[in-house]
Amino acid sequence: MTSLGCRVSLPVTLLFVAALAGCHSRNALTPQQAEGKRVYNVACAHCHEQNDLALKKVPPNLHGIFSRTTLPDGAPAIDPEVKRVIMTGKGLMPPFQYQMTQDQLNAVVAYLHTGLR
């Protein structure tokens, strides 16, 4: 007697394993990061992603911002500096100190640490 469950070809098995690996290659967002993604999409993405406000000077891309040693302006890419820029603004970027709570700010920074996935 042969078991049908044991007779699977190697290419099919490799394809299945590769598909599973692709599904789990990134960890799920934490609740804080998920909230940061929501806030980012509402408050930041209009300029930093789509530039749907038709700004003549395109704001910097924030993908992987913490994988660099410095921010686009040369300041260190560290949490306190990123939080300062978000809250006080920079150049054409308005300050968000009256639109964003401390929890929202921390959530956005946590989401930026994911590389914006």
N, C-alpha and C positions, 0 to 999 in steps of 0.2 A: 504494500500500500504506500502511496505517496501523498504527502500533504500539499494541498494546493497553495497554502500560505507561504511555503518555503521556497517555491520555485519562481523567483522574480529575477529578471535579468539585471546584470550589473548596471547598464546605462539607465534603466528605469529607476533603480535604487539611488544612483548618484543624482539624477534629476530631482527626485523627491527630497533628498537630503539638502541639495542646493536651494530648493524652493523654501524649505523650512528655515534654513540659515538666513536667507534674504528677509524672511518675515520677522526674524528676531534679531536682526543685526543692530538695531538701535533700541535702547531702553525706552519704555514709555515715559512720558513727562510726569513729573511729580505734580500734585495738586497746585503747588505754588507756581511751578513753571507753566502749567496749563493756564492759570489765571494771568500770568505774565504774557503769555501768547495772546490771550483775549485782549488785554489792555494794549499790547503792542499793535495788534491789528486795528484797534479803534483809534489810538492816539498817535502812533508812529508810522504805520505802514503807508499812509497816504503820501508821505514825503519820501521816506527811506526805501520804499518798495516800488510803488506804482508811479510816484510823482504825478498823481492825477490832479494835482493843483496847478500843473503846468508851470512850476517854478523854473526860472531861467537858470539859476545856479542849482544844479542837482545835488541834494544832500548825499553824504557818504553812505555807501552800502555798509550795513552793520553785521552782515553774515561773518561769523568767525572773528568778531571784534576782540574777544579775549584770547584768541590764538596768536595775536600780534603783541609785540612789546609796547607799542605806542598807539594812541588814537590818531585819527587823521590830522589833528592839529599838532601832533608831536608830544602831547601830554602822555603820561604813563597809562597803559590800559589796565587800570585797577578799579575795583568797585567804587571807592570813594570819589574818584575823578569822574567816572561815568555817571554816578548819582548827582554829582555837582552840576554837570553839564545838563542833565535832564531837568533838574530843578531850577537852575538859573538861566538856562538857555545859552546859546553860543552863536554869534554871527546872526544869520537870519532865523535861526531856530528860536521859537518863543520859549519862555520859562513855563514849566508845568507845576510850579510849586503850589498853585491854587487850584489846579485841576486834578492832581494826583495825590492820593493818600500815601503815607509811609509804607503801608502794606503793599499797595499797588506798585510803588517804586521798587521795593525789594523783589516783587514778583517779576517785574520787567527785567531787572538785572539778572535774576535767576534764569529767566528765559534766554537772555542774551548769552549766558554761559553755555547754553546748549548749541550755540552756533546758528540758531534760528531754524530748527528743523520742524 
